[in-house]
Amino acid sequence: MDFAYTEEDESLRTELTDWLDTHLDALLAEWAADHGDDNDHRDAAAPAGGGIMHAIERRRAWQRRLVSGRRAAITWPEKLGWQ
C-alpha cells in the first residue's frame, strides 16, 4: 500500500495553506486586538469587550470568509449546488 500523497493532495495542501496564511492571520490579529496581546486564542470569539452578539457576529464573519474562499464543505459536489 502506498501512503504517499498524490500530486493533487499536495496541490490542495498548498492551496489551503496559502489561503489560511492570508485569512487566518488577519482573523487572529482582529481577535488579539479585542482580547489583548495574550496569544491565547482557544476561545478568542468568547465575549470580551463586545458581548455575546459581537462574538456571534465574529463567528458568522469567519464562516462567510470560509464560504467565499470555498473552504467550507469542500467535498460538496458542484453538481449539488456548491459553487
CNS distance restraints for C-alpha pairs under 8 A (distance, minus, plus):
assign (resid   5 and name CA) (resid   9 and name CA) 5.69 0.50 0.50
assign (resid   5 and name CA) (resid  10 and name CA) 6.47 0.50 0.50
assign (resid   6 and name CA) (resid  10 and name CA) 6.36 0.50 0.50
assign (resid   7 and name CA) (resid  11 and name CA) 6.12 0.50 0.50
assign (resid   8 and name CA) (resid  12 and name CA) 6.22 0.50 0.50
assign (resid   9 and name CA) (resid  13 and name CA) 6.17 0.50 0.50
assign (resid  10 and name CA) (resid  14 and name CA) 6.15 0.50 0.50
assign (resid  11 and name CA) (resid  15 and name CA) 6.13 0.50 0.50
assign (resid  12 and name CA) (resid  16 and name CA) 6.00 0.50 0.50
assign (resid  13 and name CA) (resid  17 and name CA) 6.00 0.50 0.50
assign (resid  14 and name CA) (resid  18 and name CA) 6.08 0.50 0.50
assign (resid  15 and name CA) (resid  19 and name CA) 6.21 0.50 0.50
assign (resid  16 and name CA) (resid  20 and name CA) 6.10 0.50 0.50
assign (resid  16 and name CA) (resid  71 and name CA) 7.97 0.50 0.50
assign (resid  17 and name CA) (resid  21 and name CA) 6.02 0.50 0.50
assign (resid  18 and name CA) (resid  22 and name CA) 6.37 0.50 0.50
assign (resid  19 and name CA) (resid  23 and name CA) 6.16 0.50 0.50
assign (resid  19 and name CA) (resid  24 and name CA) 7.99 0.50 0.50
assign (resid  19 and name CA) (resid  69 and name CA) 7.84 0.50 0.50
assign (resid  20 and name CA) (resid  24 and name CA) 5.01 0.50 0.50
assign (resid  20 and name CA) (resid  25 and name CA) 7.38 0.50 0.50
assign (resid  21 and name CA) (resid  25 and name CA) 6.00 0.50 0.50
assign (resid  22 and name CA) (resid  26 and name CA) 6.95 0.50 0.50
assign (resid  23 and name CA) (resid  27 and name CA) 6.37 0.50 0.50
assign (resid  23 and name CA) (resid  65 and name CA) 8.00 0.50 0.50
assign (resid  24 and name CA) (resid  28 and name CA) 6.09 0.50 0.50
assign (resid  25 and name CA) (resid  29 and name CA) 6.11 0.50 0.50
assign (resid  26 and name CA) (resid  30 and name CA) 6.31 0.50 0.50
assign (resid  27 and name CA) (resid  31 and name CA) 6.29 0.50 0.50
assign (resid  27 and name CA) (resid  62 and name CA) 7.82 0.50 0.50
assign (resid  28 and name CA) (resid  32 and name CA) 6.01 0.50 0.50
assign (resid  28 and name CA) (resid  41 and name CA) 7.64 0.50 0.50
assign (resid  29 and name CA) (resid  33 and name CA) 6.20 0.50 0.50
assign (resid  30 and name CA) (resid  34 and name CA) 6.58 0.50 0.50
assign (resid  31 and name CA) (resid  35 and name CA) 6.10 0.50 0.50
assign (resid  31 and name CA) (resid  41 and name CA) 7.74 0.50 0.50
assign (resid  31 and name CA) (resid  44 and name CA) 5.96 0.50 0.50
assign (resid  31 and name CA) (resid  45 and name CA) 7.12 0.50 0.50
assign (resid  32 and name CA) (resid  36 and name CA) 5.33 0.50 0.50
assign (resid  32 and name CA) (resid  37 and name CA) 5.60 0.50 0.50
assign (resid  32 and name CA) (resid  38 and name CA) 7.42 0.50 0.50
assign (resid  32 and name CA) (resid  39 and name CA) 6.94 0.50 0.50
assign (resid  32 and name CA) (resid  41 and name CA) 7.96 0.50 0.50
assign (resid  32 and name CA) (resid  44 and name CA) 7.84 0.50 0.50
assign (resid  33 and name CA) (resid  37 and name CA) 7.15 0.50 0.50
assign (resid  34 and name CA) (resid  48 and name CA) 7.16 0.50 0.50
assign (resid  34 and name CA) (resid  49 and name CA) 6.65 0.50 0.50
assign (resid  35 and name CA) (resid  44 and name CA) 7.28 0.50 0.50
assign (resid  35 and name CA) (resid  48 and name CA) 6.70 0.50 0.50
assign (resid  35 and name CA) (resid  49 and name CA) 7.79 0.50 0.50
assign (resid  40 and name CA) (resid  44 and name CA) 7.25 0.50 0.50
assign (resid  45 and name CA) (resid  55 and name CA) 4.98 0.50 0.50
assign (resid  45 and name CA) (resid  56 and name CA) 7.70 0.50 0.50
assign (resid  45 and name CA) (resid  58 and name CA) 6.63 0.50 0.50
assign (resid  45 and name CA) (resid  59 and name CA) 6.86 0.50 0.50
assign (resid  46 and name CA) (resid  51 and name CA) 7.98 0.50 0.50
assign (resid  46 and name CA) (resid  52 and name CA) 7.18 0.50 0.50
assign (resid  46 and name CA) (resid  55 and name CA) 5.69 0.50 0.50
assign (resid  47 and name CA) (resid  51 and name CA) 4.50 0.50 0.50
assign (resid  47 and name CA) (resid  52 and name CA) 5.12 0.50 0.50
assign (resid  47 and name CA) (resid  54 and name CA) 7.12 0.50 0.50
assign (resid  47 and name CA) (resid  55 and name CA) 5.65 0.50 0.50
assign (resid  50 and name CA) (resid  54 and name CA) 4.99 0.50 0.50
assign (resid  50 and name CA) (resid  55 and name CA) 7.18 0.50 0.50
assign (resid  51 and name CA) (resid  55 and name CA) 6.53 0.50 0.50
assign (resid  52 and name CA) (resid  56 and name CA) 6.17 0.50 0.50
assign (resid  53 and name CA) (resid  57 and name CA) 6.14 0.50 0.50
assign (resid  54 and name CA) (resid  58 and name CA) 6.09 0.50 0.50
assign (resid  55 and name CA) (resid  59 and name CA) 6.32 0.50 0.50
assign (resid  56 and name CA) (resid  60 and name CA) 6.21 0.50 0.50
assign (resid  57 and name CA) (resid  61 and name CA) 6.00 0.50 0.50
assign (resid  58 and name CA) (resid  62 and name CA) 6.34 0.50 0.50
assign (resid  59 and name CA) (resid  63 and name CA) 6.29 0.50 0.50
assign (resid  60 and name CA) (resid  64 and name CA) 6.18 0.50 0.50
assign (resid  61 and name CA) (resid  65 and name CA) 6.30 0.50 0.50
assign (resid  62 and name CA) (resid  66 and name CA) 6.26 0.50 0.50
assign (resid  63 and name CA) (resid  67 and name CA) 6.20 0.50 0.50
assign (resid  63 and name CA) (resid  72 and name CA) 7.61 0.50 0.50
assign (resid  64 and name CA) (resid  68 and name CA) 6.02 0.50 0.50
assign (resid  65 and name CA) (resid  69 and name CA) 5.99 0.50 0.50
assign (resid  66 and name CA) (resid  70 and name CA) 6.07 0.50 0.50
assign (resid  66 and name CA) (resid  71 and name CA) 4.69 0.50 0.50
assign (resid  66 and name CA) (resid  72 and name CA) 5.28 0.50 0.50
assign (resid  67 and name CA) (resid  71 and name CA) 5.76 0.50 0.50
assign (resid  67 and name CA) (resid  72 and name CA) 5.14 0.50 0.50
assign (resid  70 and name CA) (resid  74 and name CA) 6.48 0.50 0.50
assign (resid  70 and name CA) (resid  83 and name CA) 7.89 0.50 0.50
assign (resid  76 and name CA) (resid  80 and name CA) 7.25 0.50 0.50
assign (resid  76 and name CA) (resid  82 and name CA) 6.08 0.50 0.50
assign (resid  77 and name CA) (resid  81 and name CA) 7.03 0.50 0.50
assign (resid  77 and name CA) (resid  82 and name CA) 5.98 0.50 0.50
assign (resid  78 and name CA) (resid  82 and name CA) 4.38 0.50 0.50
assign (resid  78 and name CA) (resid  83 and name CA) 5.71 0.50 0.50
